[in-house]
């Protein structure tokens, strides 16, 4: 009884488990955030004979996906693989690898699938000729319901695939590493501030023909504008438009580009910058062979039009250019004046003259100085392509042409002059050399602006150049000292003038006041002078009138006085005559005039002796004749005369005096008096 029950129980349990299994295999649930990949385990039509996906109901992986919800299956015929949805984050790129499809031809690197509809319809993909392998088309941001049994999606975060064996995971991881090394999961972002461009190298498509190193730009022709590849972001259109494999002439400029890095890699290079004062001569390595534009007489190379292979006849003007330096070279040519220095100690910023040194000369008097030079050169921007075409670059032009030409010219000049002449005639040599060398420079499409000559120095050790230069310096110093003293003297005079001006400025107020005072006094003096003139005229007029009055009065007074005087004179004359007549009579009565005179003289003499208290008899008597013995002639004569007169009187002698002349007027008056007395 017990064994029977046990067997029935086991069978019942098995039947229940089987029923549950059938139930579970019949009704399957798929969450909404996942998809179901159906694997058909058996089919009456057999298994897949070619390919990997069963398109016709064969046993194998089915192309259709099951989305979220309940699904009914025939038990024991299907296996359901629940896989997550494929999510591409914002700003990222997803790469697709197809397990099934048409095999790639030998010339093709990536699979071409133009009708894949983002790989969400496996049947359409395979039936339209979809190719297996890495796909040209990429996935942008979003969530995709993909059959990861057919399509493996590689992102930066994970790899979405249905594992078939353990080795596949390592293979897909290696693919992800290759893409990551190329920054393939990120779009190409070129910023303005970086001043770079992207050089594109395409890894798929037809190879370049022989003789070309750069794939030409496509899409310029109007017939293929509809197939233009949008800056390599649409590989299918790029290849349909005739794009070639290899480094591309076209570059990427500022912007964001979603480029399949398995199809094309991007290399960042700096922009070509042509600074102000320069032009860029383009030497193109690609393009069609151009026609020479220089003419038959120019034998130094060829110039071609823009975009042709060779030296372009049009230079690039100052600015920034997205020039692909793999397709050509831009030679910067200065268009401003630049200086070439033949001097070991100095080098210009352009460094064209870094290998130049002083010119070694031999002068007429056998000195060997070294002459430093500076040459100012200009290149016409329109002739810059000719210079590059002829010499390759400016430095080669300087070292291989200008250096030997300039050195030879000044060696010839040095042989015709002594060292002193070379130093003293520097200005003349400099001017002459500039004029003569312009023609030589013009032959090389250069414009010589100026030649500058430095001071010769000793080129050979032990030379006596320094001695001569020292003597010239001493001479110049002496001349400069003379000039300095002269200028100092002028400065002293100017300082004196300045001091005087400052003093005058300080006293300007007083000067102004004094000048005003002078002007005021002058005006007052003029007023006083005018008043004086008027007063003088008035006084003169009054004086004239007064004088006339006085004259008239004087004439009257004079006549009156004359009459009175005449009368007085007549009276006085009469009185005097009367007195004279009386005196004359007295004299006659007294003894005559001689006696009277003697008497008066003696009386006066006696009074004088008494008053002076002089001795009558002198104590010392000195006598002589005519004053010869020391006596006074006058004293002797007087004394003798007095004594004579006295003796004459005492002796009764008569002294006869000379007759006294009479006044005629008195005589006339006397006569009138006599006449009056007689009447």
C-alpha positions in Angstrom: 0.0 0.0 0.0 2.7 2.4 0.8 4.8 1.9 -2.4 1.6 2.4 -4.5 0.8 5.6 -2.7 4.4 6.8 -3.1 4.4 6.2 -6.8 1.1 7.9 -7.3 2.3 10.9 -5.3 5.5 11.2 -7.3 3.6 11.0 -10.6 1.1 13.6 -9.4 3.9 15.9 -8.4 5.6 15.4 -11.7 2.4 16.1 -13.5 1.8 19.2 -11.5 5.3 20.4 -12.2 5.0 19.7 -15.8 1.7 21.5 -16.0 3.3 24.5 -14.3 6.2 24.3 -16.6 4.0 24.3 -19.6 2.0 27.1 -18.2 5.1 29.2 -17.6 6.5 28.4 -21.0 3.2 29.3 -22.6 2.5 32.6 -20.9 5.6 34.9 -20.7 5.8 38.5 -19.3 8.2 41.1 -20.6 8.7 44.3 -18.5 8.3 47.6 -20.4 11.9 48.6 -19.9 13.1 45.5 -21.7 12.6 43.7 -25.0 12.2 40.1 -25.7 14.5 38.3 -28.2 12.9 35.1 -29.4 15.0 32.0 -30.1 13.1 29.3 -31.9 14.3 25.9 -30.7 12.8 23.7 -33.3 10.6 24.1 -36.4 9.0 21.8 -38.9 10.9 23.8 -41.7 14.2 23.0 -40.1 17.1 25.2 -39.0 18.6 28.2 -40.6 20.8 27.1 -43.5 22.5 30.5 -44.2 23.1 33.5 -42.0 22.4 33.9 -38.4 18.8 35.2 -38.1 15.9 33.0 -39.1 13.9 35.1 -41.5 11.5 32.4 -42.7 10.4 30.7 -39.4 13.3 28.4 -39.2 14.8 27.4 -35.9 17.1 30.1 -34.6 17.0 33.7 -33.5 13.9 35.4 -34.8 14.2 38.9 -36.3 11.1 40.3 -34.5 11.3 41.7 -31.0 8.7 41.3 -28.3 7.9 44.5 -26.3 6.5 44.8 -22.8 3.5 42.7 -21.7 2.2 39.1 -21.7 2.9 36.8 -24.6 1.7 33.3 -25.4 4.1 30.7 -26.8 4.0 27.1 -27.8 5.6 25.3 -25.0 9.0 23.8 -25.6 9.4 25.5 -29.0 10.8 29.0 -28.0 13.3 30.5 -25.7 12.8 34.1 -24.6 15.8 36.3 -23.9 14.9 39.5 -22.0 17.3 42.2 -22.8 17.5 45.9 -21.8 16.7 48.8 -24.1 19.7 50.5 -25.7 20.2 54.0 -24.3 22.6 56.5 -25.8 23.3 59.4 -23.3 23.0 63.0 -24.3 26.0 64.2 -26.4 27.3 60.7 -26.9 27.6 58.4 -29.9 26.7 54.7 -30.2 28.4 52.3 -32.6 26.6 49.3 -34.2 28.1 46.0 -35.1 25.9 43.6 -37.2 26.3 39.9 -36.7 24.4 38.9 -39.8 24.1 40.3 -43.2 25.9 40.5 -46.5 29.7 40.1 -46.2 31.9 43.2 -46.8 33.8 43.4 -50.1 37.6 43.6 -49.9 37.6 47.4 -50.7 35.1 48.2 -48.0 35.9 48.8 -44.3 32.5 49.6 -42.8 29.1 48.2 -43.7 26.8 50.3 -45.9 23.1 50.2 -44.9 21.1 53.0 -46.2 17.6 51.6 -45.2 18.3 50.2 -41.8 15.8 52.5 -40.0 18.2 52.9 -37.0 18.6 49.1 -37.0 15.2 48.5 -35.3 13.8 46.3 -38.1 16.1 43.3 -38.5 14.0 41.8 -41.3 14.1 45.0 -43.4 17.8 45.3 -42.7 18.7 41.8 -43.9 16.2 41.7 -46.8 17.4 45.1 -48.2 21.0 43.8 -48.3 22.3 45.0 -45.0 26.0 44.2 -44.4 27.5 42.5 -41.4 30.3 44.0 -39.4 30.8 47.5 -38.0 28.3 49.9 -39.5 28.9 53.3 -41.1 25.7 54.7 -39.5 25.9 55.7 -35.9 23.3 56.1 -33.1 22.7 59.5 -31.6 21.1 60.3 -28.3 18.0 58.4 -27.3 16.6 55.0 -26.3 16.3 52.2 -28.9 14.6 48.8 -28.9 17.2 46.8 -30.8 17.6 43.1 -31.3 21.0 42.7 -29.6 21.2 39.1 -31.0 21.7 40.8 -34.5 23.1 44.2 -33.5 25.8 44.8 -30.9 25.7 48.4 -29.7 28.9 49.8 -28.2 28.7 53.0 -26.0 31.0 54.7 -23.7 29.2 53.2 -20.6 28.6 49.6 -21.7 28.2 47.1 -24.6 24.7 46.0 -25.4 24.7 42.4 -26.9 23.2 39.0 -26.4 26.1 36.8 -25.5 26.5 33.7 -27.6 29.8 32.6 -26.1 32.3 33.9 -23.6 34.9 35.2 -26.1 32.5 37.7 -27.7 32.6 40.0 -24.7 36.4 40.4 -24.9 36.2 41.1 -28.7 33.5 43.8 -28.3 35.5 45.3 -25.4 38.5 45.7 -27.6 36.4 47.4 -30.2 35.2 49.8 -27.5 38.8 50.6 -26.6 39.8 51.4 -30.2 36.9 53.8 -30.5 37.7 55.3 -27.1 41.3 56.0 -28.2 39.9 58.0 -31.1 37.5 59.9 -28.8 34.8 58.3 -30.9 32.1 58.4 -28.2 32.3 62.2 -28.1 31.3 64.5 -31.0 34.0 66.6 -32.5 33.8 70.0 -30.9 35.9 72.9 -32.2 35.7 76.1 -30.2 36.4 79.6 -31.4 39.0 80.4 -28.8 41.1 77.4 -29.8 42.0 78.7 -33.2 42.3 75.2 -34.6 40.9 73.2 -37.5 40.2 69.5 -37.9 42.0 67.6 -40.6 39.9 64.5 -41.6 41.3 61.2 -42.6 38.7 58.8 -44.1 39.3 55.1 -43.6 36.7 53.8 -46.0 36.0 54.2 -49.7 38.1 54.1 -52.9 41.8 54.7 -52.6 43.6 57.8 -53.9 44.9 57.6 -57.5 48.6 57.6 -58.1 50.3 61.0 -57.7 47.8 62.3 -55.2 48.5 62.6 -51.5 45.3 64.5 -50.4 41.8 63.6 -51.3 40.1 66.6 -53.1 37.1 68.4 -51.8 33.8 67.0 -53.1 30.4 68.6 -53.4 31.5 71.7 -55.2 29.7 70.8 -58.3 26.0 71.6 -58.5 25.1 68.1 -59.7 26.2 66.5 -56.4 25.0 69.1 -54.0 22.1 66.8 -53.0 24.6 64.2 -52.1 26.8 66.4 -50.1 28.1 64.7 -47.0 27.5 67.4 -44.4 31.2 67.6 -43.2 31.8 63.8 -43.1 28.8 63.2 -40.9 27.0 61.2 -43.5 29.5 58.6 -44.8 27.0 57.2 -47.4 26.5 60.5 -49.1 30.3 61.2 -48.9 31.1 58.0 -50.8 28.2 58.3 -53.2 29.5 61.8 -54.1 32.9 60.3 -55.0 34.7 60.7 -51.8 38.1 59.0 -51.6 39.9 57.3 -48.8 42.8 59.1 -47.1 43.6 62.5 -45.7 41.1 65.1 -46.9 41.8 68.5 -48.3 38.6 69.8 -46.8 38.9 70.7 -43.1 36.5 71.2 -40.2 36.2 74.6 -38.6 34.4 75.8 -35.5 31.3 73.7 -34.6 30.1 70.3 -33.3 30.3 67.3 -35.6 29.0 63.8 -35.0 31.5 61.8 -37.0 31.9 58.0 -37.0 35.5 57.6 -35.8 35.6 54.1 -37.4 34.9 55.9 -40.7 37.0 59.0 -40.2 39.5 60.3 -37.6 40.1 63.9 -36.8 43.4 65.6 -36.1 43.5 69.1 -34.7 46.0 71.5 -36.1 46.4 75.3 -35.6 45.0 77.7 -38.0 47.3 79.4 -40.4 47.7 82.9 -39.2 49.1 85.6 -41.4 50.2 88.5 -39.2 49.8 92.1 -40.2 52.9 93.1 -42.2 53.2 89.8 -43.9 51.6 87.8 -46.7 51.4 84.0 -47.1 52.8 82.5 -50.3 51.1 79.1 -50.8 53.0 76.1 -52.1 50.3 73.6 -52.9 51.1 69.8 -52.9 47.8 68.8 -54.5 45.5 69.8 -57.3 45.8 69.7 -61.0 48.9 70.8 -62.8 48.6 74.5 -63.5 49.7 76.6 -66.4 52.7 78.8 -65.8 51.7 82.5 -65.5 55.1 84.1 -65.4 55.7 84.1 -69.2 58.4 82.6 -71.3 61.1 85.0 -70.3 61.0 84.1 -66.6 63.2 81.0 -66.2 63.2 80.6 -62.4 60.1 78.5 -62.0 56.3 78.5 -62.5 53.4 80.3 -60.9 50.0 78.7 -61.0 46.4 79.8 -60.3 44.8 79.2 -56.9 43.9 75.6 -56.1 46.4 74.2 -58.6 49.6 72.3 -57.7 52.6 74.6 -57.4 53.2 78.1 -56.2 50.0 80.2 -56.2 50.3 83.5 -57.9 47.9 85.1 -55.3 49.4 85.3 -51.8 47.2 85.1 -48.7 46.7 88.5 -47.1 46.8 89.1 -43.3 44.2 87.0 -41.5 43.4 83.5 -40.2 42.9 80.6 -42.6 41.6 77.1 -42.3 44.5 75.9 -44.4 45.3 72.2 -44.5 49.1 72.1 -44.0 49.2 68.5 -45.1 48.1 69.7 -48.5 50.6 72.5 -48.9 52.8 75.0 -47.1 52.3 78.7 -46.4 55.6 80.7 -46.6 55.3 83.9 -44.6 56.9 86.8 -46.4 57.3 90.2 -44.6 55.8 93.1 -46.5 57.1 95.7 -44.1 60.6 96.8 -44.0 63.0 94.4 -42.4 66.6 94.8 -41.4 69.4 92.4 -42.3 72.4 92.9 -40.0 75.9 91.8 -40.9 76.9 91.6 -37.3 77.6 88.5 -35.1 76.3 90.2 -32.0 72.9 91.2 -33.3 70.1 89.2 -34.9 66.7 90.4 -36.1 63.5 88.9 -34.8 62.8 87.2 -38.1 66.3 85.5 -37.8 67.0 85.7 -41.5 70.4 87.1 -40.6 71.4 84.8 -37.8 74.3 83.4 -39.9 75.6 86.7 -41.2 78.8 88.4 -39.8 80.8 91.5 -40.4 82.3 92.1 -43.8 86.1 91.7 -43.7 87.8 94.4 -45.7 91.4 95.2 -46.9 91.8 99.0 -47.2 94.1 100.9 -49.5 96.6 101.4 -46.8 96.7 97.6 -46.0 94.5 97.6 -42.9 92.1 94.7 -42.4 89.0 96.1 -40.6 85.7 94.3 -40.2 82.7 96.4 -41.3 79.3 95.9 -39.6 76.4 96.7 -41.9 72.6 96.9 -41.8 70.5 96.8 -44.9 66.8 97.7 -44.9 64.8 95.6 -47.4 61.2 95.7 -48.6 59.3 93.0 -50.6 56.2 94.0 -52.6 53.4 91.7 -51.6 52.5 91.2 -55.2 56.0 90.0 -55.9 56.3 87.7 -52.9 55.3 84.6 -54.9 58.1 85.3 -57.4 60.6 85.5 -54.5 59.5 82.2 -53.0 59.3 80.5 -56.4 62.9 81.7 -57.2 64.6 81.1 -53.8 62.4 78.8 -51.8 62.4 81.0 -48.7 63.7 84.3 -47.5 66.5 82.9 -45.4 67.9 81.0 -48.3 67.7 84.2 -50.4 69.7 86.1 -47.7 72.4 83.5 -47.2 72.9 82.4 -50.8 72.4 85.6 -52.7 72.4 88.8 -50.7 75.3 88.0 -48.4 77.9 87.3 -51.1 76.6 90.2 -53.2 76.7 92.8 -50.4 80.1 91.5 -49.1 81.7 91.7 -52.5 80.5 95.2 -53.1 81.9 96.6 -49.8 85.2 94.7 -50.3 85.6 96.6 -53.6 84.8 99.8 -51.8 87.3 99.1 -49.1 90.2 98.6 -51.5 89.7 102.1 -53.0 90.0 104.0 -49.6 92.3 104.3 -46.7 91.1 103.5 -43.2 90.7 107.1 -42.3 88.8 107.8 -45.6 86.6 104.8 -44.9 85.7 106.3 -41.5 85.4 109.9 -42.6 83.5 109.2 -45.8 81.0 106.9 -44.2 78.0 109.0 -45.1 79.0 109.4 -48.7 79.8 105.7 -49.1 76.5 104.9 -47.4 74.5 107.1 -49.8 76.4 105.9 -52.9 76.1 102.2 -52.0 72.3 102.6 -51.5 71.9 104.1 -54.9 74.1 101.6 -56.7 72.8 98.5 -55.0 69.1 99.2 -55.6 69.4 98.0 -59.2 71.0 94.7 -58.0 68.3 94.1 -55.5 65.6 94.9 -58.0 66.8 92.0 -60.2 65.8 89.7 -57.3 62.3 91.3 -57.0 63.5 93.2 -53.8 63.4 96.8 -52.9 66.4 98.2 -51.2 65.4 101.0 -48.9 68.6 102.0 -47.2 72.1 100.9 -46.4 73.5 101.6 -42.9 77.3 101.4 -42.3 78.7 100.9 -38.8 82.1 101.7 -37.4 85.0 99.6 -38.7 86.6 97.4 -36.0 89.8 95.4 -35.8 89.2 92.3 -37.9 92.6 90.8 -37.2 94.2 90.5 -33.8 97.1 92.9 -33.2 95.8 95.4 -35.7 96.6 99.1 -35.1 93.0 100.2 -36.1 92.2 100.8 -32.4 95.1 103.3 -32.2 93.9 105.2 -35.1 90.4 105.2 -33.9 91.6 106.3 -30.4 93.3 109.3 -32.1 90.2 110.2 -34.0 88.1 109.8 -30.9 90.5 112.2 -29.0 90.2 114.7 -31.8 86.5 114.5 -31.8 86.4 114.8 -28.0 88.4 118.0 -28.3 86.0 119.4 -30.9 83.1 118.4 -28.8 84.6 120.1 -25.8 85.0 123.3 -27.8 81.4 123.0 -28.9 80.4 122.3 -25.3 82.2 125.4 -24.0 80.5 127.4 -26.7 77.1 126.1 -25.8 77.8 126.7 -22.1 78.7 130.3 -22.9 75.5 130.7 -24.8 73.7 129.0 -22.0 75.3 131.4 -19.5 74.1 134.3 -21.7 70.7 132.9 -21.9 70.7 132.4 -18.2 71.7 136.0 -17.7 68.9 137.1 -20.0 66.6 134.8 -18.1 67.6 136.3 -14.8 67.1 139.8 -16.2 63.7 138.8 -17.6 62.8 137.3 -14.2 63.9 140.5 -12.4 62.1 142.6 -14.9 59.1 140.5 -14.4 59.3 140.9 -10.7 59.7 144.7 -11.0 57.1 144.9 -13.7 54.5 146.3 -11.3 56.8 149.0 -10.2 57.9 149.7 -13.8 54.3 149.9 -14.8 53.4 152.2 -11.9 56.5 154.4 -12.6 55.6 154.6 -16.3 52.1 155.5 -15.4 53.4 158.1 -12.9 55.7 159.5 -15.7 52.8 159.7 -18.1 50.7 161.4 -15.4 53.5 163.9 -14.6 54.2 164.4 -18.3 50.6 165.2 -18.9 50.6 167.4 -15.8 53.8 169.1 -17.1 52.2 169.7 -20.4 49.2 171.2 -18.7 51.4 173.4 -16.5 53.4 174.3 -19.6 50.3 175.3 -21.4 49.0 177.2 -18.4 52.5 178.9 -18.2 52.4 179.8 -21.8 49.0 181.3 -21.4 50.1 183.1 -18.2 53.2 184.4 -19.9 51.2 185.6 -22.8 48.9 187.4 -20.3 51.8 188.8 -18.4 53.5 189.8 -21.6 50.4 191.6 -22.7 50.1 193.3 -19.4 53.8 194.1 -19.4 53.6 195.6 -22.8 50.7 197.7 -21.8 52.5 198.7 -18.5 55.7 199.5 -20.4 53.8 201.6 -22.9 52.2 203.3 -19.9 55.5 203.8 -18.2 57.1 205.0 -21.5 54.5 207.6 -21.9 54.7 208.6 -18.3 58.5 208.5 -18.5 58.6 210.7 -21.5 56.3 213.2 -19.7 58.4 212.9 -16.5 61.6 213.2 -18.5 60.4 216.4 -20.1 59.4 217.7 -16.7 62.7 216.6 -15.1 64.5 218.1 -18.1 62.8 221.4 -17.6 63.4 221.3 -13.8 67.0 220.2 -14.3 67.6 222.9 -16.7 66.2 225.4 -14.3 68.2 223.8 -11.4 71.3 223.7 -13.5 70.9 227.3 -14.4 70.4 228.1 -10.8 73.3 226.0 -9.6 75.5 227.3 -12.3 74.7 230.8 -11.3 75.3 230.0 -7.6 78.6 228.2 -8.4 79.8 230.9 -10.6 79.0 233.3 -7.9 80.8 231.3 -5.4 83.7 230.8 -7.7 83.9 234.5 -8.3 83.8 235.1 -4.6 86.5 232.5 -3.9 88.5 233.9 -6.7 88.3 237.3 -5.1 89.1 235.8 -1.7 92.2 234.1 -3.1 93.3 237.3 -4.6 92.8 239.1 -1.4 94.7 236.4 0.6 97.8 236.5 -1.4 97.2 234.5 -4.4 96.4 230.9 -5.1 99.9 229.6 -4.5 100.1 230.9 -1.1 96.7 229.6 -0.2 97.5 226.2 -1.6 100.7 226.0 0.4 98.9 227.0 3.5 96.3 224.3 3.0 98.9 221.7 2.3 100.9 222.5 5.4 97.9 222.5 7.6 96.9 219.1 6.3 100.5 217.9 6.7 100.6 219.1 10.3 97.3 217.4 11.1 98.6 214.1 9.5 101.9 214.2 11.5 100.0 214.9 14.7 97.6 212.1 14.1 100.2 209.5 13.2 102.7 210.6 16.0 105.6 210.5 13.6 108.9 212.2 14.6 109.4 215.5 12.8 113.1 214.9 12.7 113.9 211.3 11.5 116.3 209.3 13.5 117.9 207.8 10.4 118.3 209.9 7.4 119.0 208.2 4.1 119.4 210.4 1.1 120.1 209.9 -2.5 119.4 211.2 -5.9 116.5 209.9 -7.8 116.2 207.0 -5.3 119.5 205.7 -6.3 120.8 205.6 -2.7 117.8 203.7 -1.3 115.6 206.7 -0.6 112.1 207.2 -1.9 112.0 209.6 -4.8 108.5 210.6 -4.0 109.3 211.4 -0.4 112.2 213.5 -1.4 110.3 215.3 -4.0 107.4 216.2 -1.7 109.6 217.2 1.1 111.7 219.2 -1.2 108.7 220.8 -2.8 107.2 221.8 0.6 110.4 223.2 1.7 110.8 225.0 -1.5 107.4 226.5 -1.3 107.9 227.6 2.3 111.3 229.1 1.6 109.9 230.8 -1.5 107.3 232.4 0.6 109.7 233.4 3.3 112.1 234.8 0.7 109.5 236.8 -1.1 109.7 234.8 -4.3 106.7 234.6 -6.6 105.3 231.3 -7.6 103.7 231.3 -10.9 101.1 228.6 -11.4 99.9 227.6 -14.8 96.7 229.0 -15.9 93.6 226.9 -15.1 91.4 226.1 -18.1 87.9 227.5 -17.8 84.7 225.6 -18.5 82.9 227.0 -21.5 79.6 226.6 -19.9 80.8 228.4 -16.9 82.2 231.1 -19.0 78.9 231.4 -20.8 77.0 231.6 -17.5 79.6 234.1 -16.2 79.1 236.2 -19.3 75.3 236.1 -18.8 75.8 237.1 -15.1 78.1 240.0 -16.1 75.6 241.1 -18.7 72.9 240.9 -16.1 75.0 243.0 -13.6 75.8 245.6 -16.2 72.1 246.0 -17.0 
